[in-house]
Protein backbone atom coordinates (compact mmCIF):
# COMPACT_ATOMS: atom_id res chain seq x y z
CA UNK A 1 0.00 0.00 0.00
CA UNK A 2 1.40 3.39 -1.01
CA UNK A 3 2.23 5.79 1.81
CA UNK A 4 -0.04 8.77 2.24
CA UNK A 5 1.49 12.01 0.96
CA UNK A 6 2.97 14.42 3.48
CA UNK A 7 0.42 17.09 4.36
CA UNK A 8 2.38 20.33 3.98
CA UNK A 9 1.15 23.16 6.17
CA UNK A 10 3.96 25.62 5.42
CA UNK A 11 6.66 25.44 2.78
CA UNK A 12 9.73 27.68 3.23
CA UNK A 13 11.58 28.41 -0.01
CA UNK A 14 15.18 29.62 0.30
CA UNK A 15 17.65 30.31 -2.51
CA UNK A 16 21.21 29.46 -1.51
CA UNK A 17 23.28 27.34 0.84
CA UNK A 18 27.05 27.75 0.56
CA UNK A 19 27.96 25.46 3.44
CA UNK A 20 31.48 24.06 3.85
CA UNK A 21 30.17 21.04 5.79
CA UNK A 22 31.13 22.55 9.13
CA UNK A 23 28.18 24.88 9.48
CA UNK A 24 30.06 27.79 7.94
CA UNK A 25 29.54 29.82 4.77
CA UNK A 26 26.77 32.07 3.50
CA UNK A 27 23.38 30.43 3.89
CA UNK A 28 19.72 31.40 3.75
CA UNK A 29 18.74 27.88 4.80
CA UNK A 30 20.82 27.08 7.89
CA UNK A 31 18.79 29.07 10.42
CA UNK A 32 15.53 27.55 9.22
CA UNK A 33 17.05 24.06 9.33
CA UNK A 34 18.20 24.54 12.91
CA UNK A 35 14.72 25.71 13.90
CA UNK A 36 12.61 23.07 12.15
CA UNK A 37 14.61 20.22 10.62
CA UNK A 38 17.34 19.03 12.95
CA UNK A 39 17.61 15.25 12.63
CA UNK A 40 15.14 15.17 9.73
CA UNK A 41 15.89 12.83 6.81
CA UNK A 42 15.72 14.86 3.58
CA UNK A 43 13.68 13.73 0.58
CA UNK A 44 15.36 13.95 -2.82
CA UNK A 45 13.06 15.28 -5.56
CA UNK A 46 13.70 14.67 -9.23
CA UNK A 47 14.26 17.99 -10.99
CA UNK A 48 15.15 19.91 -7.83
CA UNK A 49 18.81 20.72 -7.05
CA UNK A 50 18.40 20.17 -3.30
CA UNK A 51 16.20 17.87 -1.20
CA UNK A 52 13.06 18.76 0.71
CA UNK A 53 13.02 18.69 4.51
CA UNK A 54 9.77 18.13 6.45
CA UNK A 55 9.08 17.83 10.16
CA UNK A 56 6.18 16.11 11.89
CA UNK A 57 4.25 19.37 12.12
CA UNK A 58 4.04 19.71 8.34
CA UNK A 59 6.67 22.45 8.05
CA UNK A 60 8.73 21.75 4.95
CA UNK A 61 11.42 23.61 3.08
CA UNK A 62 14.22 23.47 0.56
CA UNK A 63 16.97 25.40 -1.18
CA UNK A 64 15.67 26.19 -4.66
CA UNK A 65 18.65 27.94 -6.28
CA UNK A 66 19.50 31.50 -7.30
CA UNK A 67 17.69 33.29 -10.14
CA UNK A 68 14.26 33.04 -11.70
CA UNK A 69 14.85 30.00 -13.91
CA UNK A 70 16.53 27.72 -11.40
CA UNK A 71 14.29 28.60 -8.46
CA UNK A 72 11.00 28.31 -10.35
CA UNK A 73 12.01 25.02 -12.02
CA UNK A 74 12.86 23.57 -8.61
CA UNK A 75 9.61 24.83 -7.12
CA UNK A 76 7.58 23.21 -9.88
CA UNK A 77 9.39 19.89 -9.49
CA UNK A 78 8.64 19.89 -5.76
CA UNK A 79 4.99 20.91 -6.19
CA UNK A 80 4.41 18.11 -8.72
CA UNK A 81 5.95 15.40 -6.57
CA UNK A 82 3.06 13.15 -5.45
CA UNK A 83 4.72 12.45 -2.10
CA UNK A 84 3.65 15.91 -0.92
CA UNK A 85 0.16 17.36 -0.51
CA UNK A 86 0.28 21.13 -1.02
CA UNK A 87 -3.48 21.61 -1.37
CA UNK A 88 -3.75 23.74 1.80
CA UNK A 89 -0.15 24.83 2.19
CA UNK A 90 1.12 28.30 2.93
CA UNK A 91 4.31 29.35 1.17
CA UNK A 92 7.05 31.61 2.54
CA UNK A 93 9.56 32.78 -0.09
CA UNK A 94 12.50 33.68 2.15
CA UNK A 95 15.91 35.15 1.47
CA UNK A 96 18.49 37.92 1.58
CA UNK A 97 18.01 40.96 -0.61
CA UNK A 98 19.02 44.54 -1.35
CA UNK A 99 17.23 47.74 -0.37
CA UNK A 100 17.38 51.44 -1.26
CA UNK A 101 18.84 53.29 1.74
CA UNK A 102 15.92 55.71 1.71
CA UNK A 103 13.46 52.85 2.33
CA UNK A 104 15.10 50.29 4.62
CA UNK A 105 18.29 49.55 6.51
CA UNK A 106 20.45 46.46 6.68
CA UNK A 107 18.88 43.88 8.97
CA UNK A 108 15.31 45.07 8.35
CA UNK A 109 12.81 42.37 7.41
CA UNK A 110 10.28 43.29 4.73
CA UNK A 111 7.06 41.47 3.87
CA UNK A 112 6.21 41.72 0.19
CA UNK A 113 2.95 43.44 -0.70
CA UNK A 114 3.62 43.17 -4.44
CA UNK A 115 6.05 41.17 -6.57
CA UNK A 116 7.18 42.99 -9.71
CA UNK A 117 9.26 41.66 -12.61
CA UNK A 118 11.81 44.29 -13.67
CA UNK A 119 12.99 42.25 -16.68
CA UNK A 120 9.85 41.32 -18.57
CA UNK A 121 9.06 44.19 -20.93
CA UNK A 122 10.62 46.45 -23.57
CA UNK A 123 13.95 48.08 -22.72
CA UNK A 124 16.41 50.30 -24.58
CA UNK A 125 19.66 52.07 -23.86
CA UNK A 126 19.08 55.40 -22.07
CA UNK A 127 21.15 57.23 -24.69
CA UNK A 128 18.70 56.08 -27.37
CA UNK A 129 15.66 57.67 -25.77
CA UNK A 130 14.55 61.04 -24.50
CA UNK A 131 16.73 62.45 -21.73
CA UNK A 132 15.28 61.69 -18.32
CA UNK A 133 12.65 59.19 -19.48
CA UNK A 134 12.39 55.66 -18.12
CA UNK A 135 14.01 53.37 -20.74
CA UNK A 136 11.42 50.66 -20.13
CA UNK A 137 7.86 49.90 -21.12
CA UNK A 138 5.74 47.00 -19.92
CA UNK A 139 4.89 44.44 -22.56
CA UNK A 140 1.11 44.63 -22.80
CA UNK A 141 0.77 40.88 -23.39
CA UNK A 142 2.60 40.16 -20.13
CA UNK A 143 1.20 42.79 -17.80
CA UNK A 144 -0.87 40.27 -15.84
CA UNK A 145 2.25 38.25 -15.01
CA UNK A 146 4.75 41.09 -14.54
CA UNK A 147 3.17 42.30 -11.29
CA UNK A 148 1.39 40.24 -8.66
CA UNK A 149 -0.31 41.65 -5.59
CA UNK A 150 -0.03 39.29 -2.65
CA UNK A 151 -3.01 38.68 -0.37
CA UNK A 152 -3.42 41.98 1.58
CA UNK A 153 -5.18 40.31 4.52
CA UNK A 154 -2.40 37.76 4.84
CA UNK A 155 0.28 40.46 4.66
CA UNK A 156 -1.52 42.48 7.34
CA UNK A 157 -1.77 39.49 9.68
CA UNK A 158 1.87 38.57 9.10
CA UNK A 159 2.90 42.16 9.80
CA UNK A 160 0.92 42.19 13.03
CA UNK A 161 2.44 38.95 14.29
CA UNK A 162 6.01 39.76 13.34
CA UNK A 163 5.87 43.37 14.54
CA UNK A 164 4.83 42.11 17.97
CA UNK A 165 7.90 39.89 17.97
CA UNK A 166 10.31 42.64 16.88
CA UNK A 167 9.10 44.88 19.72
CA UNK A 168 9.74 42.12 22.26
CA UNK A 169 13.04 41.03 20.66
CA UNK A 170 14.97 43.77 18.82
CA UNK A 171 16.40 42.75 15.46
CA UNK A 172 20.14 42.19 15.22
CA UNK A 173 22.84 44.22 13.46
CA UNK A 174 26.58 43.99 14.13
CA UNK A 175 28.67 46.99 15.18
CA UNK A 176 30.63 46.78 11.90
CA UNK A 177 27.46 46.95 9.82
CA UNK A 178 26.16 49.76 12.04
CA UNK A 179 29.26 51.78 11.19
CA UNK A 180 28.82 51.00 7.50
CA UNK A 181 25.18 52.16 7.58
CA UNK A 182 26.27 55.45 9.16
CA UNK A 183 28.02 56.34 5.89
CA UNK A 184 24.62 56.95 4.33
CA UNK A 185 22.84 60.26 4.98
CA UNK A 186 19.35 58.72 4.79
CA UNK A 187 17.53 58.57 8.11
CA UNK A 188 16.13 55.14 7.26
CA UNK A 189 19.61 53.74 6.54
CA UNK A 190 20.85 54.92 9.94
CA UNK A 191 17.80 53.68 11.85
CA UNK A 192 17.64 50.43 13.78
CA UNK A 193 16.45 47.36 11.84
CA UNK A 194 12.69 46.89 11.86
CA UNK A 195 9.83 44.97 10.26
CA UNK A 196 8.16 46.58 7.25
CA UNK A 197 6.25 45.92 4.05
CA UNK A 198 6.48 46.98 0.43
CA UNK A 199 7.11 45.89 -3.13
CA UNK A 200 9.74 43.27 -3.90
CA UNK A 201 11.26 43.84 -7.35
CA UNK A 202 12.60 40.70 -9.02
CA UNK A 203 15.39 40.82 -11.58
CA UNK A 204 17.84 38.18 -12.76
CA UNK A 205 20.41 40.98 -12.76
CA UNK A 206 21.93 42.01 -9.42
CA UNK A 207 21.33 45.67 -10.25
CA UNK A 208 23.19 48.37 -8.35
CA UNK A 209 23.38 52.14 -8.22
CA UNK A 210 21.04 55.07 -7.64
CA UNK A 211 20.01 55.18 -11.30
CA UNK A 212 18.86 51.55 -11.47
CA UNK A 213 17.26 51.87 -8.04
CA UNK A 214 15.20 54.78 -9.37
CA UNK A 215 14.27 52.68 -12.40
CA UNK A 216 13.05 49.88 -10.12
CA UNK A 217 10.85 52.38 -8.28
CA UNK A 218 9.51 53.74 -11.56
CA UNK A 219 8.71 50.24 -12.86
CA UNK A 220 6.84 49.44 -9.64
CA UNK A 221 4.79 52.62 -10.12
CA UNK A 222 4.05 51.71 -13.75
CA UNK A 223 2.22 48.65 -12.47
CA UNK A 224 0.42 50.51 -9.68
CA UNK A 225 2.37 48.67 -7.01
CA UNK A 226 3.49 49.99 -3.62
CA UNK A 227 6.89 51.61 -3.19
CA UNK A 228 9.89 49.51 -4.16
CA UNK A 229 11.65 48.46 -0.95
CA UNK A 230 13.42 45.19 -1.79
CA UNK A 231 15.49 43.98 -4.75
CA UNK A 232 15.76 40.23 -5.23
CA UNK A 233 16.17 37.62 -7.97
CA UNK A 234 13.47 34.95 -7.61
CA UNK A 235 10.20 36.02 -5.99
CA UNK A 236 7.80 36.59 -8.84
CA UNK A 237 8.96 33.49 -10.72
CA UNK A 238 8.40 31.21 -7.72
CA UNK A 239 5.04 32.85 -7.01
CA UNK A 240 3.85 32.32 -10.58
CA UNK A 241 4.56 28.59 -10.39
CA UNK A 242 2.64 28.34 -7.12
CA UNK A 243 -0.18 30.45 -8.56
CA UNK A 244 -0.61 28.14 -11.55
CA UNK A 245 -0.94 25.05 -9.37
CA UNK A 246 -2.44 26.25 -6.08
CA UNK A 247 -3.36 29.91 -6.39
CA UNK A 248 -1.76 32.97 -4.84
CA UNK A 249 -3.87 33.43 -1.70
CA UNK A 250 -1.45 31.67 0.66
CA UNK A 251 1.83 32.96 -0.80
CA UNK A 252 4.06 35.22 1.31
CA UNK A 253 7.36 36.83 0.34
CA UNK A 254 9.75 37.66 3.18
CA UNK A 255 13.14 39.24 2.59
CA UNK A 256 15.81 40.76 4.78
CA UNK A 257 17.85 43.72 3.56
CA UNK A 258 21.40 42.36 3.57
CA UNK A 259 22.90 45.17 1.49
CA UNK A 260 22.02 48.55 0.03
CA UNK A 261 21.27 48.81 -3.68
CA UNK A 262 23.60 51.78 -4.18
CA UNK A 263 26.81 53.31 -2.81
CA UNK A 264 27.13 55.97 -0.12
CA UNK A 265 28.28 59.46 -1.08
CA UNK A 266 31.89 59.53 -2.21
CA UNK A 267 31.95 56.17 -3.98
CA UNK A 268 31.07 55.35 -7.56
CA UNK A 269 28.68 52.50 -8.21
CA UNK A 270 31.44 50.36 -9.73
CA UNK A 271 33.75 51.00 -6.77
CA UNK A 272 31.04 50.14 -4.29
CA UNK A 273 29.82 47.05 -6.09
CA UNK A 274 33.33 45.62 -5.96
CA UNK A 275 33.39 45.80 -2.15
CA UNK A 276 29.73 46.08 -1.13
CA UNK A 277 29.40 42.49 0.03
CA UNK A 278 32.65 42.74 2.00
CA UNK A 279 31.05 45.54 4.02
CA UNK A 280 28.05 43.41 4.98
CA UNK A 281 29.13 39.75 4.82
CA UNK A 282 30.02 39.70 8.50
CA UNK A 283 26.46 40.78 9.21
CA UNK A 284 24.73 38.30 6.90
CA UNK A 285 24.21 35.74 9.66
CA UNK A 286 22.54 38.41 11.82
CA UNK A 287 20.31 39.42 8.91
CA UNK A 288 19.25 35.83 8.22
CA UNK A 289 18.70 35.33 11.94
CA UNK A 290 16.30 38.29 11.86
CA UNK A 291 14.57 36.77 8.84
CA UNK A 292 14.09 33.40 10.51
CA UNK A 293 12.86 34.87 13.79
CA UNK A 294 10.30 37.13 12.09
CA UNK A 295 9.14 34.50 9.62
CA UNK A 296 9.20 31.74 12.21
CA UNK A 297 6.71 33.63 14.35
CA UNK A 298 4.24 33.47 11.47
CA UNK A 299 5.04 29.85 10.56
CA UNK A 300 4.53 28.74 14.16
CA UNK A 301 1.24 30.62 14.34
CA UNK A 302 -0.07 28.88 11.23
CA UNK A 303 0.85 25.46 12.59
CA UNK A 304 -0.55 26.19 16.06
CA UNK A 305 -3.90 27.33 14.61
CA UNK A 306 -4.15 24.69 11.89
CA UNK A 307 -7.70 23.42 11.58
CA UNK A 308 -9.08 25.86 14.16
CA UNK A 309 -10.49 28.31 11.63
CA UNK A 310 -8.93 31.29 13.37
CA UNK A 311 -6.13 33.77 13.03
CA UNK A 312 -4.10 33.75 9.85
CA UNK A 313 -6.14 30.86 8.40
CA UNK A 314 -9.30 32.96 8.00
TALINDA-V513672 format. One record per residue. N is the residue number from 0. RES is the residue in one letter. PHI is phi in whole degrees, 0 to 359 (NA if undefined). Layout:
N_RES_PHI ; N_RES_PHI
This chain:
0_X_NA ; 1_X_292 ; 2_X_292 ; 3_X_292 ; 4_X_295 ; 5_X_290 ; 6_X_281 ; 7_X_274 ; 8_X_266 ; 9_X_220 ; 10_X_243 ; 11_X_255 ; 12_X_258 ; 13_X_247 ; 14_X_251 ; 15_X_219 ; 16_X_211 ; 17_X_258 ; 18_X_259 ; 19_X_273 ; 20_X_92 ; 21_X_245 ; 22_X_77 ; 23_X_242 ; 24_X_104 ; 25_X_296 ; 26_X_206 ; 27_X_268 ; 28_X_262 ; 29_X_301 ; 30_X_295 ; 31_X_295 ; 32_X_298 ; 33_X_295 ; 34_X_282 ; 35_X_241 ; 36_X_231 ; 37_X_293 ; 38_X_80 ; 39_X_277 ; 40_X_277 ; 41_X_287 ; 42_X_247 ; 43_X_288 ; 44_X_237 ; 45_X_297 ; 46_X_94 ; 47_X_250 ; 48_X_287 ; 49_X_223 ; 50_X_286 ; 51_X_260 ; 52_X_251 ; 53_X_222 ; 54_X_257 ; 55_X_290 ; 56_X_272 ; 57_X_85 ; 58_X_266 ; 59_X_237 ; 60_X_189 ; 61_X_198 ; 62_X_268 ; 63_X_266 ; 64_X_113 ; 65_X_271 ; 66_X_96 ; 67_X_295 ; 68_X_294 ; 69_X_296 ; 70_X_293 ; 71_X_288 ; 72_X_296 ; 73_X_294 ; 74_X_298 ; 75_X_294 ; 76_X_300 ; 77_X_292 ; 78_X_296 ; 79_X_270 ; 80_X_286 ; 81_X_291 ; 82_X_282 ; 83_X_237 ; 84_X_250 ; 85_X_259 ; 86_X_298 ; 87_X_237 ; 88_X_286 ; 89_X_264 ; 90_X_236 ; 91_X_242 ; 92_X_276 ; 93_X_230 ; 94_X_182 ; 95_X_281 ; 96_X_200 ; 97_X_257 ; 98_X_206 ; 99_X_292 ; 100_X_295 ; 101_X_278 ; 102_X_243 ; 103_X_202 ; 104_X_245 ; 105_X_295 ; 106_X_99 ; 107_X_285 ; 108_X_250 ; 109_X_237 ; 110_X_283 ; 111_X_281 ; 112_X_267 ; 113_X_227 ; 114_X_242 ; 115_X_234 ; 116_X_270 ; 117_X_273 ; 118_X_259 ; 119_X_279 ; 120_X_167 ; 121_X_250 ; 122_X_224 ; 123_X_219 ; 124_X_293 ; 125_X_306 ; 126_X_283 ; 127_X_257 ; 128_X_239 ; 129_X_282 ; 130_X_305 ; 131_X_87 ; 132_X_276 ; 133_X_287 ; 134_X_278 ; 135_X_204 ; 136_X_227 ; 137_X_299 ; 138_X_274 ; 139_X_306 ; 140_X_293 ; 141_X_248 ; 142_X_299 ; 143_X_285 ; 144_X_248 ; 145_X_275 ; 146_X_215 ; 147_X_236 ; 148_X_270 ; 149_X_279 ; 150_X_307 ; 151_X_300 ; 152_X_294 ; 153_X_292 ; 154_X_299 ; 155_X_297 ; 156_X_292 ; 157_X_297 ; 158_X_299 ; 159_X_299 ; 160_X_294 ; 161_X_283 ; 162_X_294 ; 163_X_301 ; 164_X_293 ; 165_X_294 ; 166_X_290 ; 167_X_286 ; 168_X_229 ; 169_X_305 ; 170_X_287 ; 171_X_273 ; 172_X_198 ; 173_X_291 ; 174_X_297 ; 175_X_295 ; 176_X_290 ; 177_X_301 ; 178_X_296 ; 179_X_299 ; 180_X_297 ; 181_X_291 ; 182_X_285 ; 183_X_264 ; 184_X_282 ; 185_X_293 ; 186_X_300 ; 187_X_293 ; 188_X_296 ; 189_X_274 ; 190_X_288 ; 191_X_289 ; 192_X_301 ; 193_X_211 ; 194_X_262 ; 195_X_215 ; 196_X_212 ; 197_X_168 ; 198_X_283 ; 199_X_260 ; 200_X_261 ; 201_X_262 ; 202_X_211 ; 203_X_293 ; 204_X_267 ; 205_X_285 ; 206_X_283 ; 207_X_208 ; 208_X_113 ; 209_X_299 ; 210_X_295 ; 211_X_287 ; 212_X_297 ; 213_X_296 ; 214_X_296 ; 215_X_299 ; 216_X_296 ; 217_X_295 ; 218_X_294 ; 219_X_301 ; 220_X_291 ; 221_X_303 ; 222_X_269 ; 223_X_75 ; 224_X_276 ; 225_X_292 ; 226_X_304 ; 227_X_291 ; 228_X_234 ; 229_X_228 ; 230_X_251 ; 231_X_209 ; 232_X_234 ; 233_X_219 ; 234_X_311 ; 235_X_292 ; 236_X_291 ; 237_X_296 ; 238_X_298 ; 239_X_294 ; 240_X_296 ; 241_X_297 ; 242_X_302 ; 243_X_296 ; 244_X_258 ; 245_X_222 ; 246_X_85 ; 247_X_251 ; 248_X_296 ; 249_X_247 ; 250_X_262 ; 251_X_236 ; 252_X_241 ; 253_X_229 ; 254_X_230 ; 255_X_250 ; 256_X_286 ; 257_X_258 ; 258_X_202 ; 259_X_273 ; 260_X_270 ; 261_X_197 ; 262_X_281 ; 263_X_281 ; 264_X_304 ; 265_X_99 ; 266_X_235 ; 267_X_283 ; 268_X_299 ; 269_X_295 ; 270_X_299 ; 271_X_289 ; 272_X_298 ; 273_X_293 ; 274_X_235 ; 275_X_302 ; 276_X_290 ; 277_X_297 ; 278_X_293 ; 279_X_242 ; 280_X_302 ; 281_X_298 ; 282_X_262 ; 283_X_297 ; 284_X_300 ; 285_X_297 ; 286_X_297 ; 287_X_292 ; 288_X_298 ; 289_X_300 ; 290_X_300 ; 291_X_293 ; 292_X_293 ; 293_X_292 ; 294_X_294 ; 295_X_297 ; 296_X_300 ; 297_X_285 ; 298_X_301 ; 299_X_297 ; 300_X_295 ; 301_X_299 ; 302_X_295 ; 303_X_296 ; 304_X_256 ; 305_X_299 ; 306_X_81 ; 307_X_266 ; 308_X_66 ; 309_X_223 ; 310_X_62 ; 311_X_293 ; 312_X_273 ; 313_X_296
